[in-house]
Structures are given as structure tokens and as C-alpha cells.
């Protein structure tokens, strides 16, 4: 059963002081990822997103790549990531050099 905690969730901007800057590695990753992303037909928003990550480090947190991947998908496919209303994330450990992410965007219809 879900537990409701009555406190406003903290945003990344609230959690860190000052401006954050993208590293050179992140800028290169964005360019490479843009070239690798396929052409897709987006469903009508809002979206639910399914993500699968292959991490080579057993110490990687399950949520390590979510923000970067959602940001690059939003930029590539020209949508605001605030229209993602549901997310499902799976992870697995893979050999070093075999890291990956997979995604699927679907229309989100909240079951009432």
C-alpha cells in the first residue's frame, strides 16, 4: 500500500546552491546521443516513460541516468519533460563497455 508523506518534494534546484554547469563530457554525451536517437512519432501528451539502464558499476544508483536521459529526449523530440506523468525504470548490470539505455514513450491515461 502506498504511503503518503505530506511534505513538498524538493527540486534539484532547491537542493543545490548556485548555478550548475554542464561538464565537457556531458556536452559530448548530448551530441552523441542526439545522433543515436531514432526518429519516432510521439504519442499525444501527457506521457509515461519506460526506461531501462545497463550500468557496468554495481554501485550505480538505480536513478543515475533518469534526468539526463529525460532532458535529452525532451530536447531531441521537442517536448517539455514536465508532461511526463509516470515513469517506470529497470536496471541491470552489464560488462564494462556494454552500457546502454533504452526508452519508450506512451500516452499516459491515469486510471482512476
Backbone as CSV, one residue per row, in Angstrom:
resi,resn,N_x,N_y,N_z,CA_x,CA_y,CA_z,C_x,C_y,C_z
1,UNK,0.839,-1.174,0.000,0.000,0.000,0.000,0.891,1.248,0.000
2,UNK,0.529,2.214,-0.807,1.345,3.425,-0.888,1.232,4.241,0.395
3,UNK,2.348,4.845,0.761,2.403,5.702,1.947,2.481,7.149,1.490
4,UNK,1.607,7.982,1.964,1.597,9.399,1.607,2.333,10.173,2.684
5,UNK,3.350,10.909,2.259,4.151,11.745,3.151,3.816,13.193,2.818
6,UNK,3.247,13.907,3.746,2.752,15.259,3.481,3.846,16.299,3.661
7,UNK,4.747,16.339,2.683,5.778,17.368,2.609,6.043,17.634,1.138
8,UNK,6.276,18.880,0.785,6.538,19.243,-0.604,7.864,18.617,-1.042
9,UNK,7.875,17.879,-2.166,9.136,17.321,-2.663,10.113,18.440,-3.023
10,UNK,11.393,18.198,-2.783,12.413,19.200,-3.069,12.915,19.024,-4.503
11,UNK,13.020,20.116,-5.214,13.545,20.076,-6.577,15.066,20.041,-6.552
12,UNK,15.659,19.673,-7.683,17.116,19.695,-7.805,17.628,21.117,-7.598
13,UNK,16.921,22.100,-8.150,17.339,23.495,-7.997,17.337,23.922,-6.535
14,UNK,16.365,23.452,-5.765,16.311,23.798,-4.355,17.398,23.084,-3.559
15,UNK,17.793,21.906,-4.002,18.754,21.090,-3.259,20.195,21.579,-3.407
16,UNK,20.499,22.297,-4.480,21.865,22.752,-4.726,21.894,24.261,-4.838
17,UNK,22.895,24.872,-4.231,23.042,26.329,-4.299,23.843,26.715,-5.543
18,UNK,23.529,27.891,-6.036,24.309,28.411,-7.151,23.968,27.739,-8.469
19,UNK,24.653,28.156,-9.483,24.419,27.619,-10.820,25.197,26.337,-10.999
20,UNK,24.607,25.456,-11.754,25.297,24.221,-12.106,25.652,24.303,-13.584
21,UNK,26.826,23.810,-13.927,27.282,23.873,-15.304,27.477,22.465,-15.844
22,UNK,27.121,22.291,-17.115,27.346,21.004,-17.764,28.849,20.797,-17.960
23,UNK,29.311,19.597,-17.703,30.718,19.276,-17.946,30.947,19.114,-19.442
24,UNK,32.212,19.130,-19.848,32.547,18.880,-21.253,32.067,17.489,-21.656
25,UNK,32.207,16.510,-20.737,31.778,15.133,-21.024,30.266,15.077,-21.263
26,UNK,29.517,15.851,-20.496,28.069,15.869,-20.672,27.691,16.479,-22.018
27,UNK,28.365,17.545,-22.403,28.084,18.169,-23.698,28.380,17.212,-24.848
28,UNK,29.472,16.453,-24.748,29.813,15.459,-25.777,28.762,14.351,-25.785
29,UNK,28.343,13.899,-24.597,27.323,12.850,-24.483,26.018,13.283,-25.147
30,UNK,25.619,14.535,-24.935,24.391,15.050,-25.540,24.493,14.979,-27.063
31,UNK,25.603,15.439,-27.625,25.778,15.429,-29.082,25.735,14.007,-29.638
32,UNK,26.449,13.088,-28.987,26.466,11.695,-29.446,25.079,11.066,-29.337
33,UNK,24.402,11.340,-28.233,23.077,10.760,-28.012,22.080,11.279,-29.035
34,UNK,22.135,12.570,-29.336,21.252,13.154,-30.352,21.367,12.387,-31.674
35,UNK,22.602,12.052,-32.053,22.827,11.341,-33.314,22.327,9.902,-33.268
36,UNK,22.326,9.302,-32.087,21.910,7.905,-31.951,20.400,7.727,-31.790
37,UNK,19.712,8.775,-31.333,18.274,8.645,-31.107,17.527,8.505,-32.431
38,UNK,16.616,7.536,-32.506,15.886,7.311,-33.761,14.766,8.333,-33.956
39,UNK,14.295,8.432,-35.180,13.099,9.231,-35.430,11.915,8.428,-34.896
40,UNK,11.060,9.103,-34.145,9.871,8.435,-33.617,8.675,9.353,-33.763
41,UNK,7.513,8.751,-33.752,6.273,9.526,-33.719,5.824,9.553,-32.266
42,UNK,5.761,10.742,-31.711,5.376,10.874,-30.312,3.881,10.641,-30.138
43,UNK,3.492,9.968,-29.061,2.074,9.886,-28.736,1.597,11.248,-28.237
44,UNK,0.316,11.395,-28.076,-0.251,12.629,-27.548,0.101,12.742,-26.065
45,UNK,0.576,13.924,-25.602,0.870,14.077,-24.177,-0.414,14.047,-23.350
46,UNK,-0.319,13.792,-22.081,0.869,13.545,-21.271,1.461,12.173,-21.562
47,UNK,2.712,11.970,-21.092,3.445,10.736,-21.386,3.680,9.906,-20.134
48,UNK,3.854,8.627,-20.385,4.503,7.758,-19.415,5.748,7.250,-20.124
49,UNK,6.827,7.134,-19.358,8.100,6.748,-19.942,8.590,5.466,-19.293
50,UNK,9.094,4.594,-20.128,9.713,3.356,-19.673,11.193,3.456,-19.999
51,UNK,12.021,3.324,-18.972,13.469,3.424,-19.133,14.119,2.133,-18.649
52,UNK,15.152,1.718,-19.366,15.973,0.584,-18.932,17.425,1.001,-19.076
53,UNK,18.184,0.811,-18.002,19.585,1.190,-17.998,20.458,-0.041,-17.814
54,UNK,21.519,-0.118,-18.563,22.562,-1.108,-18.364,23.767,-0.394,-17.790
55,UNK,24.024,-0.591,-16.500,25.152,0.020,-15.807,26.258,-1.013,-15.645
56,UNK,27.508,-0.593,-15.764,28.621,-1.524,-15.557,29.110,-1.516,-14.111
57,UNK,28.695,-0.533,-13.344,29.112,-0.455,-11.943,27.992,-0.934,-11.035
58,UNK,28.314,-1.882,-10.170,27.328,-2.381,-9.216,26.950,-1.324,-8.193
59,UNK,27.748,-0.276,-8.073,27.438,0.778,-7.108,26.594,1.900,-7.709
60,UNK,26.209,1.786,-8.987,25.358,2.812,-9.603,23.978,2.799,-8.965
61,UNK,23.491,3.969,-8.606,22.122,4.078,-8.104,21.155,3.853,-9.259
62,UNK,20.000,3.302,-8.960,19.016,2.980,-9.995,18.542,4.224,-10.757
63,UNK,18.626,5.395,-10.125,18.114,6.614,-10.755,19.199,7.488,-11.377
64,UNK,20.417,6.958,-11.523,21.548,7.764,-12.007,21.315,8.468,-13.338
65,UNK,20.698,7.839,-14.286,20.607,8.433,-15.620,19.295,9.090,-15.963
66,UNK,18.337,9.059,-15.055,16.980,9.485,-15.408,16.927,10.926,-15.900
67,UNK,17.449,11.875,-15.144,17.332,13.295,-15.504,18.023,13.597,-16.830
68,UNK,19.238,13.088,-17.012,19.969,13.367,-18.254,19.240,12.773,-19.458
69,UNK,18.736,11.549,-19.312,18.034,10.915,-20.438,16.733,11.650,-20.741
70,UNK,15.951,11.979,-19.723,14.701,12.709,-19.968,14.972,14.062,-20.617
71,UNK,16.016,14.743,-20.172,16.351,16.048,-20.765,16.737,15.924,-22.235
72,UNK,17.547,14.930,-22.573,17.978,14.799,-23.967,16.813,14.328,-24.855
73,UNK,15.934,13.486,-24.325,14.755,13.070,-25.104,13.836,14.267,-25.350
74,UNK,13.626,15.086,-24.325,12.779,16.270,-24.473,13.349,17.232,-25.505
75,UNK,14.662,17.409,-25.490,15.300,18.314,-26.458,15.203,17.751,-27.875
76,UNK,15.507,16.479,-28.025,15.500,15.860,-29.356,14.098,15.848,-29.964
77,UNK,13.111,15.449,-29.155,11.754,15.273,-29.676,10.855,16.480,-29.416
78,UNK,11.453,17.552,-28.931,10.794,18.851,-28.783,9.508,18.791,-27.942
79,UNK,9.660,18.322,-26.704,8.562,18.396,-25.747,9.135,18.844,-24.402
80,UNK,8.282,19.347,-23.559,8.707,19.760,-22.217,8.582,18.539,-21.311
81,UNK,9.645,18.207,-20.605,9.608,16.975,-19.818,8.643,17.037,-18.633
82,UNK,8.038,18.180,-18.405,7.016,18.236,-17.358,5.739,17.502,-17.774
83,UNK,5.612,17.146,-19.059,4.433,16.387,-19.498,4.605,14.883,-19.273
84,UNK,5.733,14.466,-18.710,5.897,13.069,-18.306,5.220,12.923,-16.957
85,UNK,4.198,12.117,-16.886,3.404,11.962,-15.673,3.660,10.654,-14.943
86,UNK,4.300,9.708,-15.623,4.584,8.419,-14.992,5.877,7.885,-15.568
87,UNK,6.661,7.237,-14.736,7.899,6.630,-15.197,8.103,5.270,-14.555
88,UNK,8.633,4.357,-15.358,8.990,3.021,-14.888,10.450,2.814,-15.266
89,UNK,11.267,2.394,-14.296,12.704,2.258,-14.522,13.164,0.858,-14.134
90,UNK,13.880,0.221,-15.043,14.535,-1.055,-14.780,16.034,-0.860,-14.977
91,UNK,16.825,-1.617,-14.219,18.274,-1.564,-14.398,18.841,-2.970,-14.432
92,UNK,20.014,-3.082,-15.017,20.754,-4.333,-14.982,22.244,-3.999,-14.991
93,UNK,23.035,-4.947,-14.526,24.485,-4.789,-14.537,25.010,-5.478,-15.797
94,UNK,25.827,-4.754,-16.551,26.405,-5.265,-17.793,27.924,-5.142,-17.732
95,UNK,28.595,-5.770,-18.674,30.053,-5.672,-18.742,30.466,-4.243,-19.081
96,UNK,31.611,-3.834,-18.562,32.151,-2.515,-18.876,32.306,-2.398,-20.393
97,UNK,31.852,-1.302,-20.954,31.879,-1.096,-22.396,30.567,-1.473,-23.070
98,UNK,29.651,-2.109,-22.320,28.348,-2.508,-22.868,27.202,-1.712,-22.255
99,UNK,27.494,-0.580,-21.639,26.474,0.238,-21.012,25.484,0.746,-22.066
100,UNK,24.242,0.982,-21.631,23.213,1.442,-22.571,22.044,2.044,-21.802
101,UNK,21.158,2.684,-22.557,19.826,2.973,-22.033,18.830,2.691,-23.149
102,UNK,17.630,2.311,-22.753,16.530,2.071,-23.689,15.332,2.860,-23.169
103,UNK,14.453,3.266,-24.088,13.295,4.048,-23.660,12.088,3.754,-24.531
104,UNK,10.938,4.033,-23.964,9.687,4.001,-24.710,8.781,5.073,-24.115
105,UNK,8.181,5.877,-24.973,7.219,6.896,-24.542,5.839,6.466,-24.990
106,UNK,4.883,6.495,-24.070,3.500,6.167,-24.376,2.600,7.277,-23.860
107,UNK,1.385,7.321,-24.411,0.394,8.258,-23.881,0.007,7.785,-22.484
108,UNK,-0.103,8.711,-21.556,-0.465,8.382,-20.181,-1.940,8.686,-19.944
109,UNK,-2.652,7.671,-19.511,-4.041,7.852,-19.098,-4.141,7.344,-17.681
110,UNK,-4.364,8.257,-16.766,-4.445,7.867,-15.360,-5.700,7.029,-15.146
111,UNK,-5.492,5.862,-14.551,-6.617,5.012,-14.185,-7.174,5.502,-12.861
112,UNK,-8.391,5.940,-12.890,-8.997,6.499,-11.675,-9.662,5.426,-10.858
